[in-house]
Amino acid sequence: MHLTLRLCLFKLPNGHIFRGKDRLVKRVTQKAVETLKKDYEREEANMLYLRYPYLSLEQSSGHAKALKKQEKWRNKFLIAAKEKFSKHRTLEDELSHLKVNENWEFEAGSRV
């Protein structure tokens, strides 16, 4: 009986619950305000780090050259490409398993 009364008296809006003309409006709680405030503070701290970079433009222009990372990556990439594409293959090699007989003519009574 209590369930029936609860279901009959409280009507949910049509469609999406939190959108539209007949939506349910969430109450603003203290926890929601604190969470939003923490999110804004975290975002502001991140923006502060992004606004003032650790290295200056002069320092960041060539800091990776001493490590030779780009050369190592390029050499690794070229070696992998050579291994992948080093063997030249022809159609004859690929389709050699289909080649059974050289004759074009079929002779009656002959066995292939």
C-alpha positions as CSV (number, residue, x, y, z in Angstrom):
1,M,0.0,0.0,0.0
2,H,2.8,2.4,0.9
3,L,4.5,1.6,-2.4
4,T,1.3,2.2,-4.4
5,L,0.8,5.5,-2.7
6,R,4.4,6.5,-3.3
7,L,4.2,5.6,-7.0
8,C,0.8,7.3,-7.5
9,L,1.5,10.5,-5.7
10,F,5.0,11.2,-7.1
11,K,4.9,11.5,-10.9
12,L,8.1,11.6,-12.8
13,P,8.4,14.0,-15.7
14,N,8.2,12.8,-19.3
15,G,11.4,12.2,-21.2
16,H,14.7,13.1,-19.6
17,I,14.4,13.7,-15.9
18,F,16.7,16.8,-15.6
19,R,15.9,18.5,-18.9
20,G,13.0,20.3,-20.4
21,K,9.9,22.2,-19.2
22,D,8.8,19.7,-16.5
23,R,12.3,18.8,-15.3
24,L,13.3,17.9,-11.7
25,V,15.6,20.6,-10.4
26,K,18.4,19.4,-8.1
27,R,18.8,21.3,-4.9
28,V,22.2,22.9,-4.4
29,T,24.0,21.3,-1.4
30,Q,27.0,22.4,0.6
31,K,28.9,19.3,-0.7
32,A,28.2,20.3,-4.3
33,V,29.4,23.8,-3.7
34,E,32.6,22.6,-2.0
35,T,33.3,20.1,-4.9
36,L,32.8,22.9,-7.4
37,K,35.1,25.2,-5.5
38,K,37.8,22.5,-5.3
39,D,37.5,21.9,-9.1
40,Y,37.9,25.6,-9.8
41,E,41.0,25.8,-7.5
42,R,42.6,22.8,-9.2
43,E,41.9,24.2,-12.6
44,E,43.4,27.6,-11.6
45,A,46.5,25.8,-10.2
46,N,46.9,23.9,-13.5
47,M,46.5,27.2,-15.5
48,L,49.2,28.8,-13.3
49,Y,51.6,26.0,-14.3
50,L,50.7,26.3,-17.9
51,R,51.0,30.1,-17.9
52,Y,54.6,30.1,-16.5
53,P,56.6,27.3,-18.2
54,Y,59.5,25.6,-16.4
55,L,61.9,26.2,-19.3
56,S,62.3,29.5,-21.2
57,L,62.0,29.5,-25.0
58,E,65.8,29.6,-25.3
59,Q,66.3,26.7,-23.0
60,S,63.5,24.6,-24.6
61,S,64.7,25.1,-28.2
62,G,67.6,22.6,-28.0
63,H,67.2,20.7,-24.8
64,A,66.6,17.3,-26.6
65,K,69.5,17.6,-29.1
66,A,72.1,16.5,-26.5
67,L,70.0,13.3,-25.9
68,K,69.8,12.6,-29.6
69,K,66.3,11.2,-29.2
70,Q,65.2,12.1,-32.6
71,E,68.1,10.4,-34.3
72,K,67.6,7.3,-32.2
73,W,63.9,7.2,-33.1
74,R,64.6,7.8,-36.8
75,N,67.2,5.0,-36.9
76,K,64.9,2.6,-35.1
77,F,62.1,3.5,-37.6
78,L,64.3,3.1,-40.6
79,I,65.6,-0.3,-39.4
80,A,62.0,-1.5,-38.8
81,A,61.0,-0.3,-42.3
82,K,63.9,-2.0,-43.9
83,E,63.1,-5.3,-42.1
84,K,59.5,-5.1,-43.2
85,F,60.1,-4.1,-46.9
86,S,63.6,-5.5,-47.5
87,K,62.6,-8.7,-49.4
88,H,61.4,-7.9,-53.0
89,R,58.6,-10.3,-54.0
90,T,57.2,-10.8,-57.5
91,L,53.9,-12.1,-58.7
92,E,55.6,-15.2,-59.8
93,D,56.9,-15.9,-56.3
94,E,53.5,-15.2,-54.8
95,L,51.5,-17.3,-57.3
96,S,54.0,-20.1,-57.8
97,H,51.8,-22.6,-55.8
98,L,49.2,-22.3,-58.6
99,K,51.6,-23.3,-61.3
100,V,51.1,-27.0,-61.9
101,N,51.9,-27.5,-65.6
102,E,53.6,-25.5,-68.3
103,N,51.4,-26.9,-71.1
104,W,48.6,-24.7,-72.4
105,E,47.0,-27.5,-74.4
106,F,45.1,-30.3,-72.8
107,E,45.8,-33.6,-74.4
108,A,43.2,-36.3,-74.1
109,G,44.4,-39.3,-72.2
110,S,47.4,-37.6,-70.7
111,R,47.8,-37.4,-67.0
112,V,48.9,-34.3,-65.3
